Amino acid sequence: MATPSGANSGGQKPWGGVFSTATDGRVEKFSESVSYDCRLYAQDIRGSVAHARMLAAVGVLTPTERDDIVAGLTRIAAEISAGTFVFRPELEDVHMNIERTLTERIGDAGRKLHTGRSRNDQVSTDFRLWVRDEIDALTGLLRDVQRAFVGRCAADADIILPGYTHLQRAQPVLANHYWLAYCEKFERDRARLADCRRRVNQLPLGTAALAGTTIPIDRQLVADELGFEGLVANSLDSSSDRDFAIEFVACLSLIALHLSGWAEEWILWSTSEFNFIKLPQAFCTGSSIMPQKINPDVLELTRGKTGRVIGDLQALLVLVKGLPLAYNRDLQEDKERVFDAADTVRACLELAAPLVAGAELKRESIASRLEHGYLDATTLMEHLITQGVPQRTAHEIIGKLVAGAMEQNIPLAKLTASELNAAHPGLASSAPSVLGAANSIAAFKSLGSTNPNMVADQVAKWKERLEGEP
């Protein structure tokens, strides 16, 4: 029996013409993606509008059909944004929900919209547009965190902190040197996102299912309208490629790792044992049984959510590891992992900036123990090196001085002149210039070090760089 124009016997599916049996309801529930890919609606409509305008430009659509399609899609976008649009799971995904609604409203013009494209290249285009938008948003959030760290520098410029290796006190560093270290990490994250964006920003639309199309379309016209920098060159690759999504989540994983390291450090610093930092209470929670507790829950969750983002990356890698060319339905499973990773990192960054800005270093507590741990020992060793003592010899000399000071439970600066001169002739007269955290800090000379003048110069450069961005 013939079916009405535009209908099919396969459960009203867009691919149902060859089918004589409706899809099992359990399969529809199992295979639908509209419950999560509906968030691609804005990108889907942007892509379809550009595609319709291109089809009109090459003569596939009349100007009236083009205008009807654009007006219909614009109306659907407004309804989805307002929450009044009803998505139908039996139509599988956001793309067919939009197209079917458009066709029901404007007729055959809507049925022409899919000319010269497949859902394979349509999905990839929408997904790339979404990732591109997310990269831009995350780049802005990373900049906000950088600004928060740089914003601390004026108030914290004179604070010296103990630097650690192996979580043991190592050498003194300026607080601002710490803050700029995180700026550098997040700058690398921004650079990776920018580099990733170049590969994301290639248009797959028009490569169709896997081999291209015989319709004389103009892919460059669509790319220009949607702001893509180039065209995906190979239709087989276009249909199967998810490198851009995996690379994006790899970038997110590194951002999450940097946030986790910062969170771990500040969790330690906020303990009574360290007592370096006071966290803003608006970003902490309490205990249901212990009334004195102020818990760093936001930092702990930031640290914990890193595993979630890394898990999303691993899931994507496993998803694509053995897929043959070209498209396979497995790829439907990519979006939830990408959405989850991006949402998680976005949430962490949105809280990180105000938390950084609102924290307060505990000056007195830090200063009271700053001379513990022999932070100036390396500087004293290098002082001997500048006087012609071989490094290994200087290391042994200062090691013995440290051992003697530890036995007396005093800092190196409290050793007597005779003790210093016994270790090395004349050391007592020159050592005071490099002993103590402040003198040690001032003695640094290498570029990139914690020397106060160099750090101040770096702070100024970061301020100028960040203030010059929109």
BELMOKA-V40789 format. One record per backbone hydrogen bond with DSSP energy under -1.0 kcal/mol. CO is the residue of the C=O (numbers start at 0). NH is the residue of the N-H. E is the energy in kcal/mol with one decimal. If there is no record, write none. Layout:
co->CO nh->NH e->E
co->CO nh->NH e->E
//
This chain:
co->3 nh->6 e->-2.2
co->12 nh->15 e->-1.4
co->15 nh->18 e->-1.3
co->23 nh->27 e->-2.0
co->24 nh->28 e->-2.0
co->25 nh->29 e->-2.1
co->26 nh->30 e->-2.6
co->27 nh->31 e->-1.3
co->32 nh->35 e->-1.8
co->32 nh->36 e->-3.3
co->35 nh->38 e->-1.1
co->36 nh->39 e->-2.2
co->37 nh->40 e->-1.7
co->39 nh->43 e->-2.9
co->40 nh->44 e->-2.5
co->41 nh->45 e->-2.2
co->42 nh->46 e->-2.5
co->43 nh->47 e->-2.3
co->44 nh->48 e->-2.5
co->45 nh->49 e->-2.0
co->46 nh->50 e->-2.3
co->47 nh->51 e->-2.7
co->48 nh->52 e->-2.3
co->49 nh->53 e->-2.0
co->50 nh->54 e->-2.6
co->51 nh->55 e->-2.0
co->52 nh->56 e->-1.9
co->53 nh->57 e->-1.8
co->54 nh->59 e->-2.4
co->54 nh->60 e->-1.3
co->55 nh->58 e->-1.0
co->61 nh->65 e->-2.7
co->62 nh->66 e->-2.5
co->63 nh->67 e->-2.6
co->64 nh->68 e->-2.4
co->65 nh->69 e->-2.7
co->66 nh->70 e->-2.6
co->67 nh->71 e->-2.5
co->68 nh->72 e->-2.8
co->69 nh->73 e->-2.3
co->70 nh->74 e->-2.1
co->71 nh->75 e->-2.1
co->72 nh->76 e->-2.6
co->73 nh->77 e->-1.9
co->74 nh->78 e->-2.0
co->75 nh->79 e->-2.6
co->76 nh->80 e->-2.5
co->77 nh->81 e->-1.9
co->78 nh->83 e->-2.2
co->78 nh->84 e->-1.0
co->87 nh->90 e->-2.0
co->88 nh->91 e->-2.2
co->90 nh->92 e->-2.3
co->91 nh->32 e->-3.2
co->91 nh->33 e->-1.8
co->92 nh->96 e->-1.9
co->93 nh->97 e->-2.1
co->94 nh->98 e->-2.3
co->95 nh->99 e->-2.8
co->96 nh->100 e->-1.9
co->97 nh->101 e->-2.4
co->98 nh->102 e->-2.6
co->99 nh->103 e->-2.5
co->100 nh->104 e->-1.4
co->101 nh->105 e->-2.6
co->102 nh->106 e->-2.3
co->106 nh->109 e->-1.5
co->107 nh->111 e->-1.2
co->111 nh->114 e->-1.8
co->113 nh->116 e->-1.6
co->117 nh->121 e->-2.0
co->118 nh->122 e->-3.1
co->119 nh->123 e->-1.8
co->120 nh->124 e->-2.0
co->121 nh->125 e->-2.6
co->122 nh->126 e->-2.8
co->123 nh->127 e->-2.4
co->124 nh->128 e->-2.4
co->125 nh->129 e->-2.3
co->126 nh->130 e->-2.7
co->127 nh->131 e->-2.7
co->128 nh->132 e->-2.3
co->129 nh->133 e->-2.5
co->130 nh->134 e->-2.7
co->131 nh->135 e->-1.9
co->132 nh->136 e->-2.0
co->133 nh->137 e->-3.0
co->134 nh->138 e->-2.3
co->135 nh->139 e->-1.5
co->136 nh->140 e->-1.8
co->137 nh->141 e->-2.5
co->138 nh->142 e->-1.9
co->139 nh->143 e->-1.7
co->140 nh->144 e->-1.8
co->141 nh->145 e->-2.3
co->142 nh->146 e->-2.7
co->143 nh->147 e->-1.8
co->144 nh->148 e->-2.1
co->145 nh->149 e->-2.7
co->146 nh->150 e->-2.4
co->149 nh->152 e->-1.2
co->151 nh->155 e->-1.8
co->155 nh->158 e->-1.8
co->158 nh->174 e->-2.9
co->160 nh->172 e->-2.7
co->162 nh->169 e->-3.3
co->164 nh->167 e->-2.4
co->167 nh->164 e->-2.1
co->170 nh->162 e->-3.0
co->172 nh->160 e->-3.5
co->173 nh->177 e->-1.5
co->174 nh->178 e->-2.3
co->175 nh->179 e->-2.4
co->176 nh->180 e->-1.4
co->177 nh->181 e->-1.3
co->178 nh->182 e->-1.5
co->179 nh->183 e->-2.2
co->180 nh->184 e->-1.8
co->181 nh->185 e->-2.6
co->182 nh->186 e->-1.8
co->183 nh->187 e->-2.0
co->184 nh->188 e->-1.8
co->185 nh->189 e->-2.2
co->186 nh->190 e->-2.4
co->187 nh->191 e->-2.5
co->188 nh->192 e->-2.3
co->189 nh->193 e->-2.4
co->190 nh->194 e->-2.3
co->191 nh->195 e->-2.8
co->192 nh->196 e->-2.5
co->193 nh->197 e->-1.1
co->195 nh->199 e->-2.1
co->196 nh->200 e->-2.4
co->199 nh->201 e->-1.9
co->200 nh->228 e->-1.8
co->202 nh->231 e->-2.8
co->203 nh->206 e->-2.0
co->206 nh->211 e->-1.5
co->214 nh->216 e->-2.5
co->217 nh->221 e->-1.2
co->218 nh->222 e->-2.5
co->219 nh->223 e->-2.6
co->220 nh->224 e->-1.8
co->221 nh->225 e->-2.3
co->222 nh->227 e->-2.3
co->229 nh->202 e->-3.1
co->233 nh->237 e->-2.7
co->234 nh->238 e->-1.8
co->235 nh->239 e->-1.1
co->236 nh->240 e->-2.0
co->241 nh->245 e->-2.2
co->242 nh->246 e->-3.2
co->243 nh->247 e->-1.8
co->244 nh->248 e->-2.1
co->245 nh->249 e->-2.2
co->246 nh->250 e->-2.3
co->247 nh->251 e->-2.1
co->248 nh->252 e->-2.2
co->249 nh->253 e->-1.7
co->250 nh->254 e->-2.0
co->251 nh->255 e->-2.7
co->252 nh->256 e->-2.2
co->253 nh->257 e->-2.2
co->254 nh->258 e->-2.5
co->255 nh->259 e->-2.5
co->256 nh->260 e->-2.2
co->257 nh->261 e->-2.1
co->258 nh->262 e->-2.7
co->259 nh->263 e->-2.7
co->260 nh->264 e->-2.1
co->261 nh->265 e->-2.4
co->262 nh->266 e->-2.2
co->263 nh->267 e->-2.1
co->264 nh->268 e->-2.7
co->265 nh->269 e->-1.6
co->267 nh->270 e->-1.6
co->268 nh->275 e->-2.4
co->268 nh->276 e->-1.4
co->270 nh->274 e->-3.0
co->275 nh->361 e->-3.5
co->277 nh->359 e->-2.3
co->279 nh->282 e->-2.2
co->280 nh->283 e->-1.8
co->284 nh->294 e->-3.4
co->289 nh->292 e->-1.5
co->294 nh->284 e->-1.9
co->294 nh->296 e->-1.9
co->295 nh->299 e->-2.3
co->296 nh->300 e->-2.9
co->297 nh->301 e->-2.2
co->298 nh->302 e->-2.3
co->299 nh->303 e->-2.6
co->300 nh->304 e->-3.0
co->303 nh->306 e->-1.1
co->304 nh->308 e->-1.9
co->305 nh->309 e->-2.5
co->306 nh->310 e->-2.1
co->307 nh->311 e->-1.9
co->308 nh->312 e->-1.9
co->309 nh->313 e->-2.3
co->310 nh->314 e->-2.4
co->311 nh->315 e->-2.0
co->312 nh->316 e->-2.2
co->313 nh->317 e->-2.4
co->314 nh->318 e->-2.2
co->315 nh->319 e->-1.7
co->319 nh->322 e->-1.2
co->327 nh->330 e->-2.1
co->328 nh->331 e->-2.2
co->329 nh->332 e->-2.5
co->330 nh->333 e->-1.6
co->333 nh->337 e->-1.9
co->334 nh->338 e->-3.4
co->335 nh->339 e->-2.4
co->336 nh->340 e->-2.3
co->337 nh->341 e->-2.6
co->338 nh->342 e->-2.8
co->339 nh->343 e->-2.4
co->340 nh->344 e->-2.4
co->341 nh->345 e->-2.5
co->342 nh->346 e->-2.3
co->343 nh->347 e->-2.0
co->344 nh->348 e->-2.6
co->345 nh->349 e->-2.5
co->346 nh->350 e->-1.2
co->347 nh->351 e->-1.9
co->348 nh->352 e->-1.6
co->350 nh->354 e->-1.7
co->351 nh->355 e->-2.9
co->352 nh->356 e->-2.2
co->353 nh->357 e->-1.8
co->354 nh->358 e->-1.0
co->359 nh->277 e->-3.1
co->360 nh->362 e->-1.3
co->361 nh->365 e->-2.5
co->362 nh->366 e->-2.9
co->363 nh->367 e->-2.2
co->368 nh->371 e->-1.7
co->373 nh->376 e->-1.5
co->375 nh->379 e->-2.1
co->376 nh->380 e->-2.2
co->377 nh->381 e->-2.6
co->378 nh->382 e->-1.8
co->379 nh->383 e->-1.7
co->380 nh->384 e->-1.8
co->381 nh->385 e->-2.0
co->383 nh->388 e->-1.9
co->384 nh->387 e->-2.0
co->389 nh->393 e->-3.1
co->390 nh->394 e->-2.8
co->391 nh->395 e->-1.7
co->392 nh->396 e->-2.4
co->393 nh->397 e->-2.6
co->394 nh->398 e->-2.1
co->395 nh->399 e->-1.9
co->396 nh->400 e->-1.8
co->397 nh->401 e->-2.8
co->398 nh->402 e->-2.2
co->399 nh->403 e->-2.2
co->400 nh->404 e->-2.4
co->401 nh->405 e->-2.8
co->402 nh->406 e->-1.9
co->403 nh->407 e->-1.3
co->404 nh->409 e->-2.2
co->410 nh->413 e->-1.6
co->411 nh->414 e->-1.7
co->415 nh->419 e->-2.2
co->416 nh->420 e->-2.8
co->417 nh->421 e->-1.9
co->418 nh->422 e->-1.2
co->419 nh->423 e->-1.8
co->423 nh->426 e->-2.1
co->426 nh->430 e->-2.8
co->429 nh->432 e->-1.2
co->430 nh->433 e->-2.4
co->430 nh->434 e->-1.0
co->435 nh->439 e->-2.5
co->436 nh->440 e->-2.5
co->437 nh->441 e->-2.0
co->438 nh->442 e->-1.1
co->440 nh->443 e->-1.2
co->445 nh->448 e->-1.8
co->450 nh->454 e->-2.7
co->451 nh->455 e->-2.5
co->452 nh->456 e->-2.0
co->453 nh->457 e->-2.2
co->454 nh->458 e->-2.7
co->455 nh->459 e->-2.1
co->456 nh->460 e->-2.0
co->457 nh->461 e->-2.5
co->458 nh->462 e->-2.6
co->459 nh->463 e->-2.3
co->460 nh->464 e->-2.4
co->461 nh->465 e->-2.8
co->462 nh->466 e->-2.7
co->463 nh->467 e->-1.3
co->465 nh->468 e->-1.2
//
